[in-house]
Amino acid sequence: MTTTRFAPSPTGYIHVGNLRTALMNYLIARKAGGTFILRIDDTDPERSKEEYVDAIKQDLEWLGLHWDKVERQSDRLDRYAEAADKLREMGRFYEAFETPTELDLKRKKQLNMGKPPVYDRAALNLSDAEKDALRAERGNGVWRFKLDHERIEWTDGILGDISIDAASVSDPVLIRGDGQVLYTIASVVDDTEMGVTDVVRGSDHVTNTATQIQIIEALGGQCPRFAHHSLLTGPLGEALSKRLGTLALRDLREQGVQPMALLSLMARLGSSDPVELRSDMAELIEGFDVNRFGAAPTKFDVQDLFPLTAKHLQSLPLTDVADAVEDAGVPADLAEPFWAMARENITTLADLKGWWELCRDGAEPLIADEDREFIAEAVALLPDGPFDGETWGTWTKAVKEATGRKGKGLFMPLRKALTGMERGPEMAALLPLLQVIRARG
């Protein structure tokens, strides 16, 4: 059975980059009728916060990305310890004691000699007595996985055939000196024991994947199918890393972005398929194919979310937005005609309040000097209320006959006088809701 996972660290709020990973894994699982696991990567007790665990769940629920089960890596530390012991017994795990400064000097020396900056495995030559002395001086060392220096190859679901020379990669640190288990081994153990069949993540993990493949094989596990999606950039190709804090999902929600707009964009961005607004999750699932995504950096512009949000809102019945209409102050008896009028003229639901204020309080008339007599004559011809959907047509016909004006010269001055704007909803729908004029009528 197809099993995927999303493994966020609860050290902050999830952002659009995280969402891309979560969504791809979710869609793969759902399309295959499989299992989607939410796995909380909380092995770092210093930085992991329960408030972020709750926030991750809230964000995924807002988007409709419902998981089948939750796992927490902090509950599985004994499993990682057993895996570490197994690697030690196999001679594939060794303790190293270099300080960050010493490692940096080694890297610089190798680069100056034209060599790749790879850890030189000096720790493998330490005697037991030397290790004891270093522990006494510096504390426990880090534990590194000893790579077999051979080519690591796999067929990537997005990048195609990958081949990496393990000799060009440093033996990865799997356990820090303070005992903290790092993602590289925790993820391998979890993926193996939880039966994860497909892993989609960012292309910055390609080298990490290569080392994990060797760890999986060393522990006797089955390698999942890997796919590495492109990284997002800003609209001009700039790095998003410094802006991700402003692209947290909860910030987008606060700005009024609708879930289906965000999902529709992220499910196609960087693929060979055009971005199209989908009406529901079933459509997204049906049309998803990870193999249609490309390797090139993918431009993301947050502004693209707002036309999609507007289009989505236009498709909704009142029942889906009733709370927002009520929150804008619209009386229940006017909610239906108000929504019918406003929905074509909003970008987010927050815009409803402005349209209701116009209906309730009116607007500062926008009248050119040459139109003042015309407007005065037109207002005198306004029929008695209450107004309905026919009032605008009846009134403008009478004004046309009385003044001889027609077309834009007739309609635009009336719109500007009534709304203070040159553009907006159909006046036939808006006029019955303009309470100041209706009260006059």
C-alpha positions as CSV (number, residue, x, y, z in Angstrom):
1,M,0.0,0.0,0.0
2,T,1.2,3.5,-0.8
3,T,2.3,5.4,2.3
4,T,3.7,8.9,2.4
5,R,4.5,11.3,5.2
6,F,5.0,15.0,6.0
7,A,7.6,15.5,8.6
8,P,7.8,19.1,9.8
9,S,9.9,20.4,12.7
10,P,7.8,22.2,15.3
11,T,10.3,25.0,15.5
12,G,8.2,27.6,13.7
13,Y,5.1,28.1,11.5
14,I,4.9,26.2,8.3
15,H,5.2,28.3,5.1
16,V,4.6,27.9,1.4
17,G,7.8,25.9,0.9
18,N,6.7,23.4,3.5
19,L,3.2,23.3,2.0
20,R,4.6,22.2,-1.3
21,T,6.2,19.1,0.3
22,A,3.1,18.3,2.4
23,L,0.7,18.7,-0.5
24,M,2.6,16.5,-3.0
25,N,2.9,13.7,-0.4
26,Y,-0.7,14.1,0.5
27,L,-1.9,13.9,-3.1
28,I,0.2,10.9,-3.9
29,A,-1.3,9.0,-0.9
30,R,-4.9,10.0,-1.7
31,K,-4.7,9.2,-5.4
32,A,-3.4,5.7,-4.6
33,G,-6.0,5.2,-1.8
34,G,-3.0,5.0,0.6
35,T,-1.9,6.4,4.0
36,F,-0.7,9.9,4.8
37,I,1.3,10.3,8.0
38,L,1.9,13.5,9.8
39,R,5.3,12.9,11.5
40,I,6.4,15.6,14.0
41,D,10.2,15.9,13.8
42,D,10.7,17.0,17.4
43,T,14.0,15.4,18.4
44,D,15.4,18.8,19.2
45,P,14.0,19.5,22.7
46,E,15.5,23.0,22.8
47,R,13.8,24.4,19.7
48,S,10.6,22.2,19.5
49,K,7.5,23.9,20.9
50,E,4.1,22.4,21.5
51,E,2.5,25.6,20.2
52,Y,4.0,25.0,16.8
53,V,2.8,21.4,16.8
54,D,-0.7,22.8,17.4
55,A,-0.2,25.4,14.7
56,I,1.0,22.8,12.1
57,K,-2.2,20.8,12.7
58,Q,-4.4,23.9,12.5
59,D,-2.8,25.0,9.2
60,L,-3.2,21.5,7.6
61,E,-6.8,21.3,8.8
62,W,-7.5,24.7,7.3
63,L,-6.3,23.5,4.0
64,G,-8.2,20.2,4.2
65,L,-5.0,18.1,4.3
66,H,-6.2,15.5,6.8
67,W,-3.7,12.9,8.0
68,D,-4.4,9.3,8.8
69,K,-2.2,9.1,11.8
70,V,0.3,11.2,13.8
71,E,3.7,10.1,14.8
72,R,6.2,12.0,17.0
73,Q,9.9,11.3,16.8
74,S,10.4,12.2,20.4
75,D,8.4,9.0,21.2
76,R,10.7,6.8,19.2
77,L,14.1,7.6,20.6
78,D,14.6,4.0,21.7
79,R,14.2,2.9,18.1
80,Y,16.9,5.3,16.9
81,A,19.2,4.1,19.7
82,E,18.7,0.5,18.6
83,A,19.6,1.4,15.0
84,A,22.7,3.2,16.2
85,D,23.8,0.2,18.2
86,K,23.3,-2.0,15.1
87,L,25.4,0.3,13.0
88,R,28.2,0.3,15.6
89,E,28.2,-3.5,15.6
90,M,28.6,-3.5,11.9
91,G,31.5,-1.1,12.0
92,R,29.6,1.6,10.2
93,F,29.3,4.1,13.0
94,Y,32.2,5.9,14.6
95,E,32.8,8.7,17.1
96,A,34.6,11.9,16.0
97,F,35.8,14.8,18.2
98,E,36.8,17.7,15.9
99,T,35.6,21.1,16.9
100,P,33.7,23.3,14.4
101,T,36.8,25.4,14.1
102,E,39.0,22.4,13.3
103,L,36.6,21.2,10.7
104,D,36.5,24.6,9.1
105,L,40.3,24.7,8.8
106,K,40.3,21.2,7.3
107,R,37.7,22.3,4.7
108,K,39.7,25.4,3.8
109,K,42.9,23.4,3.4
110,Q,41.2,20.9,1.1
111,L,39.7,23.7,-1.0
112,N,43.0,25.4,-1.3
113,M,44.5,22.1,-2.6
114,G,41.7,21.8,-5.2
115,K,40.0,18.8,-3.3
116,P,36.4,18.5,-2.3
117,P,35.8,19.6,1.3
118,V,35.0,16.2,2.6
119,Y,35.6,14.9,6.2
120,D,39.0,13.1,6.2
121,R,37.9,10.3,8.6
122,A,40.8,11.2,10.9
123,A,38.7,9.9,13.8
124,L,39.0,6.3,12.5
125,N,42.7,6.4,13.4
126,L,42.2,7.3,17.0
127,S,43.2,4.7,19.6
128,D,40.8,4.0,22.6
129,A,43.2,5.9,24.9
130,E,43.1,8.9,22.5
131,K,39.3,8.8,22.4
132,D,39.2,8.7,26.2
133,A,41.5,11.7,26.5
134,L,39.4,13.6,24.0
135,R,36.2,12.8,25.8
136,A,37.7,14.0,29.0
137,E,38.9,17.2,27.4
138,R,35.9,18.0,25.1
139,G,33.0,15.8,26.2
140,N,31.3,13.2,24.0
141,G,32.0,13.3,20.2
142,V,29.6,13.2,17.3
143,W,28.7,9.9,15.7
144,R,29.3,9.6,12.0
145,F,28.0,7.0,9.5
146,K,30.8,5.4,7.5
147,L,29.8,5.6,3.9
148,D,30.9,3.0,1.4
149,H,32.8,4.9,-1.2
150,E,30.8,3.8,-4.2
151,R,28.3,5.4,-6.5
152,I,24.8,5.8,-5.1
153,E,22.1,5.7,-7.8
154,W,18.4,5.9,-8.0
155,T,15.7,7.0,-10.4
156,D,14.2,10.1,-9.1
157,G,10.5,10.8,-9.7
158,I,11.2,14.4,-10.8
159,L,15.0,14.7,-11.5
160,G,15.3,11.4,-13.3
161,D,18.4,9.2,-13.0
162,I,20.7,10.3,-10.2
163,S,24.2,9.1,-9.5
164,I,26.4,10.4,-6.7
165,D,29.9,9.4,-5.8
166,A,29.8,8.7,-2.0
167,A,33.5,9.6,-1.9
168,S,32.5,13.2,-2.6
169,V,30.3,13.4,0.4
170,S,31.3,13.7,4.1
171,D,30.3,10.8,6.4
172,P,27.1,12.3,7.8
173,V,26.7,13.1,11.5
174,L,23.8,11.1,12.8
175,I,24.0,11.8,16.6
176,R,25.4,15.1,18.1
177,G,27.8,15.2,21.0
178,D,24.9,16.1,23.3
179,G,23.1,13.0,22.3
180,Q,20.5,14.6,20.0
181,V,19.5,12.3,17.3
182,L,19.5,14.0,13.9
183,Y,16.9,13.8,11.1
184,T,19.1,11.8,8.8
185,I,18.9,8.6,10.9
186,A,15.5,9.3,12.6
187,S,13.9,9.6,9.2
188,V,15.5,6.4,7.9
189,V,14.3,4.4,10.9
190,D,10.8,5.9,10.7
191,D,10.4,5.5,6.9
192,T,11.6,1.8,7.2
193,E,9.4,0.9,10.2
194,M,6.3,2.8,9.0
195,G,6.4,1.3,5.6
196,V,6.8,4.6,3.7
197,T,6.8,3.9,0.0
198,D,7.1,7.4,-1.5
199,V,9.1,10.4,-0.3
200,V,8.8,13.8,-2.0
201,R,10.9,16.6,-0.6
202,G,13.0,19.6,-1.8
203,S,15.9,19.3,-4.2
204,D,18.2,20.6,-1.4
205,H,17.9,17.1,0.1
206,V,19.4,15.2,-2.8
207,T,22.8,14.6,-1.2
208,N,21.0,13.8,2.1
209,T,18.9,11.2,0.2
210,A,22.1,9.6,-1.2
211,T,23.5,9.0,2.3
212,Q,20.1,7.8,3.6
213,I,19.9,5.2,0.9
214,Q,23.2,3.7,2.2
215,I,21.9,3.8,5.8
216,I,18.6,2.2,4.8
217,E,20.5,-0.6,3.1
218,A,22.9,-1.0,6.0
219,L,19.9,-1.5,8.3
220,G,18.2,-3.9,6.0
221,G,15.3,-1.7,5.0
222,Q,13.5,-1.2,1.7
223,C,14.2,2.1,0.0
224,P,11.1,4.2,-0.9
225,R,10.6,5.9,-4.2
226,F,12.2,9.4,-4.0
227,A,11.3,12.6,-5.8
228,H,12.9,15.9,-5.2
229,H,10.8,19.0,-6.2
230,S,12.4,22.3,-7.2
231,L,12.9,25.0,-4.7
232,L,10.7,28.1,-4.8
233,T,12.2,31.5,-5.6
234,G,10.6,35.0,-5.5
235,P,8.9,36.4,-8.7
236,L,12.2,37.8,-9.9
237,G,14.1,34.6,-9.2
238,E,15.4,35.8,-5.9
239,A,15.9,33.5,-2.9
240,L,12.8,33.1,-0.8
241,S,14.7,32.1,2.3
242,K,14.7,35.6,3.8
243,R,11.0,36.1,3.1
244,L,9.6,32.8,4.2
245,G,8.7,34.3,7.6
246,T,6.1,36.5,5.8
247,L,4.8,33.6,3.8
248,A,3.7,31.5,6.7
249,L,0.3,29.8,6.0
250,R,-1.3,31.6,8.9
251,D,-0.2,34.9,7.4
252,L,-1.7,34.1,4.1
253,R,-4.9,33.0,5.9
254,E,-4.9,36.4,7.7
255,Q,-4.6,38.1,4.3
256,G,-7.8,36.4,3.2
257,V,-6.3,33.8,0.8
258,Q,-8.7,30.9,0.3
259,P,-7.5,27.4,0.8
260,M,-8.6,26.2,-2.6
261,A,-6.8,29.1,-4.3
262,L,-3.6,28.2,-2.4
263,L,-3.9,24.5,-3.1
264,S,-4.7,25.0,-6.8
265,L,-1.6,27.1,-7.3
266,M,0.8,24.9,-5.3
267,A,-0.5,21.6,-6.9
268,R,0.6,22.9,-10.3
269,L,3.4,25.4,-9.7
270,G,6.6,24.1,-11.4
271,S,4.8,21.4,-13.4
272,S,4.1,21.2,-17.1
273,D,0.3,21.7,-16.4
274,P,-1.2,25.2,-16.3
275,V,-2.4,26.6,-13.0
276,E,-6.2,26.3,-12.9
277,L,-8.5,26.9,-10.0
278,R,-10.0,23.6,-8.9
279,S,-13.4,23.5,-7.1
280,D,-12.5,20.8,-4.6
281,M,-9.8,18.4,-3.3
282,A,-11.1,15.5,-5.5
283,E,-10.2,17.5,-8.6
284,L,-6.7,18.2,-7.3
285,I,-6.1,14.5,-6.5
286,E,-7.4,13.3,-9.8
287,G,-5.2,15.6,-11.9
288,F,-1.9,15.2,-9.9
289,D,1.2,13.5,-11.3
290,V,4.5,14.1,-9.6
291,N,6.3,13.1,-12.8
292,R,5.0,16.2,-14.5
293,F,7.1,18.5,-12.3
294,G,10.4,20.0,-13.5
295,A,13.8,20.5,-11.8
296,A,14.3,24.2,-12.5
297,P,13.8,26.7,-9.7
298,T,10.2,27.7,-9.5
299,K,9.0,31.3,-9.2
300,F,6.4,32.0,-6.6
301,D,4.5,35.3,-6.4
302,V,2.1,35.7,-3.5
303,Q,0.1,38.1,-5.6
304,D,-1.0,35.2,-7.8
305,L,-3.1,33.9,-5.0
306,F,-5.5,36.8,-4.9
307,P,-7.0,36.5,-8.4
308,L,-7.5,32.8,-7.7
309,T,-9.1,33.7,-4.3
310,A,-11.4,36.1,-6.0
311,K,-12.4,33.6,-8.7
312,H,-13.1,31.0,-6.0
313,L,-15.3,33.3,-4.0
314,Q,-17.3,34.1,-7.0
315,S,-18.3,30.5,-7.3
316,L,-19.6,30.1,-3.7
317,P,-23.2,30.2,-2.6
318,L,-24.3,32.3,0.3
319,T,-24.3,29.3,2.6
320,D,-20.5,29.0,2.3
321,V,-19.9,32.6,3.3
322,A,-22.9,33.4,5.5
323,D,-20.7,34.0,8.6
324,A,-18.5,36.5,6.7
325,V,-21.6,38.3,5.4
326,E,-23.0,38.5,8.8
327,D,-19.7,39.7,10.3
328,A,-19.7,42.5,7.7
329,G,-22.9,43.8,9.3
330,V,-25.4,42.8,6.6
331,P,-28.9,42.1,8.0
332,A,-30.2,38.6,7.4
333,D,-33.0,39.7,5.1
334,L,-30.5,41.4,2.8
335,A,-27.8,38.7,2.9
336,E,-28.8,36.9,-0.3
337,P,-29.1,40.0,-2.6
338,F,-26.0,41.5,-1.0
339,W,-23.9,38.5,-1.7
340,A,-25.2,38.2,-5.2
341,M,-24.2,41.8,-5.8
342,A,-20.8,41.8,-3.9
343,R,-19.2,38.5,-4.8
344,E,-18.2,39.6,-8.3
345,N,-16.4,42.6,-6.8
346,I,-14.3,41.3,-4.0
347,T,-10.8,39.9,-3.8
348,T,-11.1,38.6,-0.3
349,L,-14.0,38.3,2.2
350,A,-12.6,41.3,4.1
351,D,-13.8,43.4,1.2
352,L,-17.4,42.7,2.1
353,K,-17.3,45.2,4.9
354,G,-16.6,48.1,2.5
355,W,-19.4,47.2,0.2
356,W,-21.9,47.0,3.1
357,E,-20.7,50.4,4.4
358,L,-21.4,51.8,0.9
359,C,-24.9,50.3,0.9
360,R,-25.7,51.4,4.5
361,D,-24.1,54.9,4.6
362,G,-23.8,55.9,1.0
363,A,-20.7,57.5,-0.5
364,E,-19.3,60.9,-1.2
365,P,-20.8,61.7,-4.6
366,L,-18.3,62.1,-7.5
367,I,-19.9,64.7,-9.8
368,A,-18.1,66.6,-12.5
369,D,-19.1,70.3,-12.8
370,E,-20.6,69.7,-16.3
371,D,-22.8,66.9,-14.9
372,R,-24.3,68.8,-11.9
373,E,-27.5,69.9,-13.7
374,F,-27.9,66.4,-15.3
375,I,-27.6,64.7,-11.9
376,A,-30.1,67.0,-10.3
377,E,-32.6,66.3,-13.0
378,A,-31.9,62.6,-12.8
379,V,-32.4,62.5,-9.0
380,A,-35.7,64.3,-9.4
381,L,-36.8,61.4,-11.7
382,L,-35.9,58.7,-9.2
383,P,-39.1,56.6,-8.6
384,D,-40.5,56.1,-5.2
385,G,-39.2,53.1,-3.3
386,P,-38.9,50.4,-2.4
387,F,-36.4,49.7,-5.1
388,D,-36.0,46.3,-6.8
389,G,-34.0,44.8,-9.7
390,E,-36.1,46.7,-12.2
391,T,-35.7,50.1,-10.7
392,W,-32.3,50.9,-12.3
393,G,-33.6,50.1,-15.8
394,T,-36.8,52.0,-15.3
395,W,-35.1,55.1,-13.9
396,T,-32.3,55.3,-16.5
397,K,-34.9,54.9,-19.3
398,A,-36.8,57.9,-17.9
399,V,-33.6,59.9,-17.5
400,K,-32.6,59.1,-21.1
401,E,-35.9,60.3,-22.4
402,A,-35.8,63.5,-20.3
403,T,-32.2,64.5,-21.0
404,G,-31.3,62.9,-24.3
405,R,-28.2,61.3,-22.8
406,K,-27.3,57.7,-23.6
407,G,-24.6,55.1,-23.2
408,K,-21.6,56.0,-21.1
409,G,-22.6,59.6,-20.9
410,L,-25.8,58.5,-19.2
411,F,-24.7,55.6,-17.0
412,M,-21.2,56.7,-15.8
413,P,-22.3,60.0,-14.1
414,L,-25.1,58.2,-12.3
415,R,-22.8,55.5,-11.0
416,K,-20.2,58.0,-9.8
417,A,-22.9,60.1,-8.1
418,L,-24.4,57.2,-6.3
419,T,-21.2,55.2,-5.4
420,G,-18.4,57.7,-5.6
421,M,-16.6,55.1,-7.9
422,E,-16.2,54.6,-11.7
423,R,-16.4,50.8,-11.4
424,G,-18.3,48.3,-9.4
425,P,-21.2,46.0,-9.3
426,E,-24.1,46.0,-11.6
427,M,-26.2,49.0,-10.6
428,A,-29.4,47.1,-11.1
429,A,-28.2,44.8,-8.2
430,L,-26.7,47.6,-6.1
431,L,-29.4,50.2,-6.2
432,P,-31.9,48.2,-4.1
433,L,-29.3,47.9,-1.4
434,L,-28.4,51.5,-1.2
435,Q,-30.2,52.3,2.0
436,V,-29.7,56.1,2.1
437,I,-31.4,56.4,-1.3
438,R,-34.0,53.8,-0.5
439,A,-34.9,55.7,2.6
440,R,-35.2,58.9,0.6
441,G,-37.5,57.0,-1.8
